[in-house]
Amino acid sequence: MELLVMITTESSRANALRMAKLLIQNKLAACVSIKQIFSIYKWDDDIEETKEFEITIKSKPEFKDYLIEFLNKISTYDVPQIIYKKYYSEMKYYDWINKTI
């Protein structure tokens, strides 16, 4: 059974928690995982090094476009990372996602 996994980032733990709670409250995600990461990237011709929080969103494939729109609205970044992939899940987890959202 197909699931959508979307990954974004936030600049602080507080922002990541706020985003996760909004996703759950708005029934856009059944589960959101947050982990601290260290990123190196180019921005405005400078190489940046920073701590960030990676947010992994488990949802339904049919929510993809709405999730992208929602994340663009609530992200604190000018250009938020929004990447996604469809995965196959075992049936119990798939059923839980569908009952949850």
C-alpha atoms as one frame of an Amber mdcrd trajectory, in Angstrom:
protein
   0.000   0.000   0.000   1.363   3.414  -0.963   2.262   6.107   1.561   3.738
   9.570   1.092   6.864  10.534   3.009   7.742  14.216   2.800  10.843  15.818
   4.290  11.369  19.450   5.174  13.612  21.361   7.580  13.289  24.143  10.118
  15.823  26.408  11.776  14.890  25.675  15.392  13.395  22.946  17.540  10.503
  25.239  18.491   9.667  25.883  14.813   9.890  22.160  14.021   7.577  21.265
  16.920   5.099  23.964  15.892   5.064  22.643  12.341   4.668  19.025  13.474
   1.748  19.869  15.745   0.003  21.890  13.019   0.369  18.994  10.570  -1.156
  16.546  13.072  -3.913  18.936  14.191  -4.899  19.639  10.580  -4.949  15.888
   9.805  -2.322  16.263   7.095   0.002  13.746   8.725  -0.450  10.645  10.824
   3.083  10.863  12.212   5.873  13.431  12.160   9.451  12.652  13.171  11.989
  15.339  14.055  15.751  14.981  14.294  18.571  17.459  14.638  20.952  17.617
  11.685  23.940  19.691  10.577  23.685  21.231   7.110  26.196  22.855   4.779
  24.721  24.693   1.811  25.226  27.654  -0.488  23.021  30.718   0.073  23.548
  34.177  -1.480  27.024  33.144  -2.720  28.126  32.153   0.786  28.684  28.668
   2.148  26.533  28.308   5.252  26.991  25.815   8.092  24.131  25.442  10.527
  22.167  23.188  12.821  18.694  22.450  11.516  15.822  20.164  12.358  14.738
  17.630   9.751  11.015  16.931   9.758   9.775  13.670   8.236   6.055  13.628
   7.518   4.120  10.381   6.994   0.934  10.960   5.060  -1.287   9.893   2.165
  -0.202  10.356  -1.478  -3.392  12.278  -2.276  -2.357  14.970   0.259   0.881
  15.830  -1.615  -0.199  19.100  -3.261  -1.981  20.381  -0.163   1.044  19.506
   2.012   3.373  21.419  -0.312   1.105  24.475  -0.174   0.747  24.203   3.623
   4.508  23.834   4.206   5.278  26.805   1.972   2.869  28.913   4.062   4.130
  27.918   7.518   7.869  27.459   6.909  10.197  30.093   8.312  12.518  29.663
   5.311  12.355  31.760   2.128  12.951  28.581   0.121  11.906  25.605   2.222
  13.246  22.167   1.457  10.251  20.095   0.422  11.126  16.692  -0.967   8.956
  13.621  -1.106   8.709  10.048  -2.221   6.039   7.386  -2.306   6.768   4.256
  -0.307   5.076   0.940   0.132   4.010  -0.022   3.614   2.981  -3.150   5.397
  -0.761  -3.401   5.829  -1.068  -2.681   9.586   0.840   0.594   9.284  -1.083
   1.555   6.142  -4.397   0.904   7.913  -3.281   2.987  10.898  -2.382   5.943
   8.621  -5.756   5.747   6.895  -7.648   5.621  10.192  -5.633   8.493  11.641
  -5.963  11.044   8.817
